[in-house]
């Protein structure tokens, strides 16, 4: 038998946090240690084609700032060296690409806070 429970919660928010894969494990651990429920989605970012993680965190409106603070504390921006492919100058028309290291800023998070009209737990 299928049972659906409708829970009306006033002031409920959904926090969507898109973070770098390297930060996701530490962030999930920190959020769950503080008793926030987290759902993890594996996603892919456009910048550097690197993997990232989207976290969905349902919370009451009064704790949104606390959740965002945890995200800020864990997901610090930092500099990393990555190889950028550039066309080789050796031989004409060779089509070879040589890696060229460049410094980029990674980390941080993109956070969206959405209103939740209804919440169902089935």
N, C-alpha and C positions, 0 to 999 in steps of 0.2 A: 504494500500500500504506500502510495506517495504522499508525504506530508510536507507541506510548505509552511514555513513560519515567516510571517511578515513582521518586521521590526521597524517601527517608525522611530527614528532618532533625530532629534532636532539639533542642528548645529554640527552635523556629521560632515567630515571632509575626506576627500581622497587625495592623498599626496602621491604624485608620480615623480619619482626621482630617477633620472638617467645618469648613470655613473660609469666610470671606467671599470672593466672587469677586475683590474688589480685592486680596486677599492671596495668592490662589492662584498667580498667575504667579511672583511672587517666591519663594514657598515651594517650588514645583516646581524652579525654577532652583537654589535653595540645596541642596535635597536631592539633585538629580542631580549637582551639583558635588562633593558628598561621596560619590558613587558609590552612592546608594540608588536602587533602581528604584521608580518611582511610576506608578500607574494613576489617571487622572483621570476622575471621573464628574460630569457636570453635574446638580445637584439644586436644589430650591427650598426655602427655609426658610419657616417659619410666621411668624416675627417680621418685620413690615414687608413681608411677601411679597417679600422681596428674594432675588436669586439667590445661591446659594452653591455650593461645590464640595466634593465628597467625594473624598478621596485615599485610595487603598489602597496601603500600603507593607509589603511582606513583608521581615522582617529576623530575624536571630538574636536570641535573648533578651538576649544581653550588650550589644547596642547600642540597645535600646529607649529607655533614658534619654537617649542622645545624640540620637535622632530626636525625642523629645518636646522636648528643649532647643532644637533647631532650630525646631520649630513655635512654641514660646514666644517665641523671639527675633524671628521674622518676623511673627507674627500678634498684634501689640500691640492692646490695647483702646484706643479713642479716642472722643471725643465728636463727634457730627455733628448738624447741624440738618436736620430733615425736616419736610415739610408734612403735618399731620394734618388730614383733612377734618372740618369741624364744620358743623352745620346753620346756615344763614344766618338772621339775625333780620330780614332785610329782606323784608317781605311775608309774610303768614300763609299757611302751606301751600304755599309756593313750591317746596319740595323741593330748593332750591339748596344746595350745599355750598361753603363758603369754606375755602381752605387756612389752617391755623393752624400756624406753625412751633413745633416743640418740639425740645428737645435730648435725644438718646438716645445710649446707649453702644453702639458697634458694634465689630467686630473680635473678636479672641480666637479660640479654637478649641474645639471639642468633640472629645475624643480617646478612642477605645476601643482597648484592646489585647486581642486574642483569641488563644487558643492555636490552633496549626495542627497537626492530627493527621497529615495527609499533604499532599504537594505533587506535582502532576503537571504536566509540561511536554509538550505534544503538538504 
